[in-house]
């Protein structure tokens, strides 16, 4: 369950609230006082983060950069560039 630890605290809380609401997105929308589509979008982003963690495995740096893309903190183009440089440096040091 290490994927849970990699999530931001607010995403962890969101999952907790989802469980407490018995999986009801409508109930979650009421709790957060937002629309159902807003809750669905947030859940989809969390699902992407979990999937990303499963794909990347132990490479914490790559996972974190891609999480920043999902959260729209970094563009995909910049993320790709960062990851490429990181992997090149990793090969040099191997």
N, C-alpha and C positions, 0 to 999 in steps of 0.2 A: 504494500500500500504506500510505497514511497512516492507515487504520483501525487498523492494528497498533500504531502509535505511540500512539494514543489509549487503548489498553487499559492497565490497571494492570499493573505488572511481574509480579505473580503470575499474571495471565491470560496474559501473553506466555510465561511459563515453562510454563504448562499446555499451551499450543499446541505449544511446542517438544517437550515430553514426548510429546504425542499423535503428532506426526510421527515422533519417535524410536521410538515403539511401533508404527509402521506403521499408525496409525489404529485400533488395537485398544483399545477401551474397557475390555475385560477386563484387558488388560495394564496399562493406566493405573490401574485400580482397585488392582492389586497394587502398583504403584509408589507410589501415594499411601496405601496401606493403608486403603482405604475400600471401600464397597460399589459395585457397578456402578450402581445407581440414583443414588448420590451423584455419581458421575462424570458421569452423563447429565444431571443437574440443572445441574451446573456448566457443562458444555458448552452446554446450552440457554441459559444466561444469557449466555455469551460470544457465541453466535449472535445473541441479541437485541441485544447491544451493537453488533455489526458491522452488523446490519440498521438499527439506529437511526442509526449514523454515516452509512450510505448514504442514509437518508431526510433527515437534517438538513443534509447537505452541509457548508458552511463555518461554520455557526453553532455555534461551539465551546461557548458558554455553555449553550445548550439541550441539546446532546448530553451535556455533563457532568452537568447536572441530571437528565436522564433515565437516565444510567448510575447515578446515585445511587439512583434509584427501583429499578432492576433489582437493585442490590446491597442493597436494603432499608435504606439509610442515611437515606432521606427518604421520606415518604409521597407517594403520587400526588397527593393534594389539595394539599399544600404545594408540590410541584413545579409543578403547574399554576398556582398563585398566583404563584410566583416568575417563571415564564416569562411570564405575562400582564403583570406589572409591568415586566419587562425589555423586552418588546416595545413597551409603551406609552412607556417612556422612550426607546427606540430611535427611535420615530416622532417624538417631540418634538424629538429632536436631529438628525433627518434634514433 
